[in-house]
């Protein structure tokens, strides 16, 4: 089953996991500290961090419900797999789990009051995969799913997840390029409610386009766009999108730019890797990286499951269109 769709799914999964694992050792370091201690980070060990764990939990919800996933199903998968991954979870996820287990809130609102982070956006690429070619639906479905971890006053973190899901869905198209991916990232966000995230993304991309240089962009970003908390999605998501742009969508370069950028390096790395992987497919990944990755985690079964979900949704859409067309005769 080696076709372009399957290659893009595998590329998205593998790119995300490699970016996460490669960025993990330098998480919360500045790029100057990375340069001094490592030179350039270009290799990885292990299976990633909470970024990849939450992504696998979301995949469990997707596959267990044939792609019909909301915050309810996401919560069920969290509870089912909690013991396996709880040691990796960050504060917002732990808070959410306690509220859900106690029945204090509905899953779609469980993220209300959580601290701002990237816990939704960093793991949301499966929503882009199952909505391959349909960034509008990816953003709309993600709005519900991401409410499990972020809602209310930190709703901009949910908007960030919607932006990433839409970007991945666009990147899954056969004729996608970086400009169309960047446009899709904000095109389907709520114009007023998501105004802060839209502004963060657009200001960052405007500078990236104007300078066109990684080193210059990195210096500007550190001087102008850093947040108090490194994992703030108002910092990580615009950075990941801009770094992919500066890399020309190249998968290897996107990951290297992201992890050596510093700050929340594993999260920026996993988002950049997922996005570039969806755009370029598995063929865009360095051979030795793939070989090492698959000694840790052979994702073929997961990729096949997601491929089947996309195929099923496509058939359902065809049937829906067929029924509507019959009514127009």
Secondary structure, DSSP 8 states (H G I E B T S, - for coil): ---HHHHHHHHHHHHHHHHHHHHHTTTTB-HHHHHHHHSS-----SS--HHHHHHHHHHHHHHHTTT---HHHHHHHHHHHHHHHGGG--HHHHHHHHHHHTT-S-GGGTTBT----STTGGGTHHHHHHTTT-HHHHHHHHHHHGGGT-BGGGHHHHHHHHHHHHHHHHHTSTT--HHHHHHHHHHTS-TTTTHHHHHHHHHHHHHHHHH--HHHHHHHHHHHT--SSTT-HHHHHHHHHHHHHHTTT-HHHHHHHHHTT-BSHHHHHHHHHHHHHHHH-GGGS-HHHHHHHHHH---HHHHHHHHHHHHHHHHHHHHHHHHHHHHT-
